[in-house]
Amino acid sequence: MPTRIVLEQDKPSATIEIPLEKPLPEYGIEQLEYPTPRQIDGLLVSPGFRDLVDDGRGVLTELLGGSGLEIAQFTGAICPSEEDVYRPGLWIVLMDARADAKSALPSVTKQRISKAVAALIERLQLD
């Protein structure tokens, strides 16, 4: 399942969904595929997953430093796949604090978001 970045058409924000692709034993995340979304709920509130979210927020804050982009939301997600299974993942909403509230993100900012997300995935070893 690839990472999805959805850009708002009339707001300076982007939503990012990062499904976990491999187990992360250091966070206590071993199982990645579940038959129903409800079965992921317990994992999303586990101490290990909360540590992953906290670490991810810290890394992303560092990566976005000085860019004008702010983290509006960084939390766990239930990511559906095309194989009728569900995976835990990360859900991130970024806002451009410098942009007009009713305008889309400029292309330079879109590129910065893509690079920051790729660096986040690499630093947390999510792929």
N, C-alpha and C positions, 0 to 999 in steps of 0.2 A: 504494500500500500504506500503510495508516494505521499510526500508532504503536500498539503494544499495551502495555497495563499490566495485568499479572496479579497480583492480590493473593492471598497465601497465606491459607487458611482458619484454620489453627491455628498460624501463626507471624507475628511482627511484621515481615514483609518483603514486598517487591514486586519483580517482575521486569518490566523494560521492554525492549522491542524496538523500535528505531527504524531502519527501512529507509531507505536514502538515496534521495531522490526526484529529485535533480538532480546533474549533475557538479559536482565541487569541484576546479577546476583548481589552486587554490592548494595543495592537498594531493596533486596528481598523480592525482586520481580522475576519470577521463574516462568510462570505460565503466561502465554500471550494470546491464545485463542480461546474464546468462550462462545458457547452456542446461543446465549441470550445476554442482552445488555445488563440485566439485573445482577448477573454473576460477577460483573466487574466492580460493582459498587464498593464491596469490601476492600478491594485492592486500592481503589482511589482514596480511601481514607486511612490506609495503613501508614505507620510511621515511615517506612521506607519510601513509599510513593510521595509522601509529604516532603521528605528530604530531597527527592528528585526535583520536585516543583521549586523548593527553596533554592537548590543549587542552580537550576535553570534560570530562575529569576535573577539571581546574582550575576551569572554569566551574561545574560542578555542585557542587563543594566550596564555592565561594563562595555559590551559591544556597541551599545547605542549611545554611549557617552558623547555629549556635545552635538548630537545630530538633530535635536529638536523632537525626536521621537520619544514617546512615553509609553510605558506599559500600562494599559488600562485594565487588563485582566491577564492572569497567568494561572491556570488551574489544570486539573485533570480532565480527561475527555474519554468518552466511549466512542470509538471509531468503527463504523460499520465497514465491512469489506464486500467485495463482489462474490465471495465464496460463502455467503450466509454465515459468517462468523464475525465476532466483535473483538476488538483489541483495545487495550488501554492506550492512552496517548496524552499529549499535551495540547491545550487549547490556549491560544494567546491572541489578545487584541492589542494592537498598537495604534496610537493616535499621534498625529503630527501637531504639536502644540503651537507651531508657528504659522500653520496654514489657515486660510479662511475656513470657517466652520461648515460652509456649504459647498466646498469645492473638493474635487477628487485629488488624490496624491499626485504630485509631479513625478515624471519618469525617473528623475534622479533619486527620489525618495523610494520609489518602487525597487530600484536596483539595490539601494542600501539595505532595504528589508530583506531581499533575497540573499544577499551576502551575509547578513547578520544571522539569518535562520540557518544557512549552510554552516557557518562557523559554530553556532550553538549545537547543532547536531554532531559536528565533529568533536567539539570539546567535551560533550557529555557522552560521546561514543554510543549514539543511538542507532547508527546504521551498521 
